[in-house]
Amino acid sequence: MGVNGSKVQPTATRVVGKSLFISRELVDGEFQLASNEAMRQSYAAYIKSGVWIDQILLLVPNGTIVAVAHEVRLAQENSNALMEYKHVNGCFRSLDGQDLLPEKRRSFNLFKSPRSSGSEKKAPDTPPRSRAYSSDCYADIHESGHYTPAQLIAIMFGVLYPLYMASTEYRRFQEGLPLIECEPSISAGPGSFRDAKQYSAQARRAQEMMLSCAATYDETDLLEALSLVGWTDVLAETFADSSFGITVSDANKEGAPTVYANHAFESLTGYSVDTVLGRNLDMLNGPNTESGMARVLREAVRQPAAAKVALSHRNFAGKKFLNLVSVRPSGGYSIVVHYPPTKGFKQEDLKAVDDLQVLLSLVVRAPALNKIKRAPSAW
């Protein structure tokens, strides 16, 4: 039984649309890393060096929120984050009249002391952090409670592996040269940590999260995780099992059909993945759906463009529910996160939605991989 009393139709497969998150090259790389100790050491050293940080900025598409300037300005203030969803406070009432305004936000400090799954460890040296990255309106990704250490490591491996394959460090590994001994550092060139203000807040947040993961786990943790086969499955299942509803639409096809939906979306709407695939999100519209907001969502998904809207949707059983929908473009895809606020929901939940969108942008829109020697895979 899903939320709002919707009966979930059974899903035929464990992770539908797995190829959106995992390429064949990534699976082959997983097997290569597990079987080659020298490559594991090279990749772990690359992660800890931090030389990839400038490139992270380029992996998150710059999306302009579909909203008037006044709303954008208000949305930048932490106490008015709901304005991003084009609703004034008075509209945020549940369908039975209960107040849905978020609790007062708390401040968080990013980049807390590193931790591992085993014991407390001394904090490794990390790249200098400028004020542009000292955002107290976001929780440390490790403290959010939405991701396990294994999931964060898998995400980091999946995001950084394509960059590693195109790096000097990988070429040195291929040529049998020793690892480069260097302290973690950030370059001061274009697109660097110091001038990142020219990039979107989402791109800067991507840097924060990847830096936090790289600083948290030492090389021993990374080498141990890389020696095992299975982290690509963890990567895909992280989003399949997310507590937030996720759909991905193909904006290159007429009508922007849905090509991926996770379990939380099934539970929220009562529609099975098999029922959703090939259809667009208009299927959630009902007689009480706000036509203007529905049009904004439809156009954002098809362009694709970034948008946040609050809509009165209905589930498979016909029961209506309030749905906060966030859309972000990623290549030719529109990544959509669905969140039904309940009484007493927290501001951090909306920040968690933003973080999820950033992580999905990094994973779904991976950079091109160099051609590599195929390793046996269980694809």
C-alpha positions, 0 to 999 in steps of 0.5 A: 500500500502506497502513501495516500492510500494508493495501492502499488502495482507490482514492479517486475524488476529490481532496478528498472532503467539501471543503464541511466546510471551505469554504463558498460564502461563503468561496469568494466572499470569496476571489474578492472579495479577489483582485479588490479591492485596497481590500478586501485592504488592509482585511482585512490590516489587520484581521488585523494589528490583533489585534482578533479575538483575544477572539472566537477563544476562543468558536470552540472548543467546550469539551469535557470529556474522558471520563476519571476525575479522576485520569487528567485530573490525570496527563494535565496533566503533560507526562510523562504525556500518554499517560494521556489515552488511558486506557492505563497505560505498560505497555499501550503496547507495539506488537503485536510487543512493541516499546516504544512509550513516547515520548521525553523531551519538549523545551521550546519557546518560542512566538512566535519571531521572524517569518519569511516565505517569502522573507527574514528580517524584523524582528519586528512589534509583537505583543499582550502575552502573559500567563503563561496563554499561555506554554506550553512544552509546545507547539511553535511551530506554525511549527516543528512541521514539519506545516504549510507557510507557505502552509497556515498562511496559508490556515488563518488566512484561513479562520478570520478571514474570517467574523469580518472580515465581521461587523467594524467594519473591514468596514463601514468598507470598505463605506462607503469610509472610510479604514482605522483606524490602530491599534496591535495590542492586546488588550481587557481585557473579558470573554473577553479575553486576560487572563481567558482561564483561564476557557476551555478549554486548546484555546481558549487554544491556538487563540489562541496559534496564530492570534496566532503566524500573524498576528505571523509574516507582515507585511502585504506577505505577506498582501496577496500571498497574498490577491491570488491565487485558490487559498488555499481549495483549500490550506485543504481540502487541508491536512487532506486531506493531513495525516499524521494520519488524520482522520474527521468524523462527523455526530452529528445522524444516527442512528449518527453516520455518517462524512461525511469521511475523509482520505488518511492514514486510507485509508493507515492502515486500507486502507478507501477514502473511498467505503467509509467514508462513511455508516458509523461507526467500529465498522467498525474493531473486531475480536475483540481490540478493547477493548470498554470503550474502544470503547464510550467512543469510540462514545458520544463520537462520538454525543453528541458529546463529547471523549474520548481512547482507545487501541484495538486496531483492525484494517484492511481486510486484517484486520491489527490495529494500535494506534490512538490516537483523539482525539475533539472535538465541533464543532457537530453534528460529531465530529472524530476524529484517528487516530494509530498510534504506532510505536517511538520516537514522540515526545511532540510527535506527541501535541501535534501531534494536539491542535493539529490538533484545535484547527485543525479545530474552528476551520475546521469550526465557522465562525461565521455569515457576513453576506450578501455580494454574490456574486462569480464562483466556481469552486465 
